[in-house]
Amino acid sequence: MAQGKRPAGADRREQVLDIAVADFAEHGLHGVCAEVIARKAGIAHAYVFRLFGTKSTEANR
């Protein structure tokens, strides 16, 4: 990827998933927040929710 060029949507989604899976494996589902994942991915916190919604089981029913 060229420097300064943003990744495509699918690539960004995969990047966020990779970060989230690693964090969930280390800290558990409730030990990780979207804000930390967003910071590590270099994206806005709200964009994580746009990509994936919430991790709440009530909201995913």
C-alpha positions, 0 to 999 in steps of 0.5 A: 500500500502506498504511503498516505493512501487509506486502505479499501473498506474490506482491507480496513475491516480485516485490519480492525478484525485482526486487532479485535481478535488479538485484544479479545484473546488477551483480555476477553470480550468485556476487557476490550472497548471499541475506543481502544480497537479504533485507536490501534487501527488509526480510525474514529471510534464511531467507525468501528460501530459503523463497521460492526455494530455493537458487541452487546448480545441484546443488540444482536438478537 
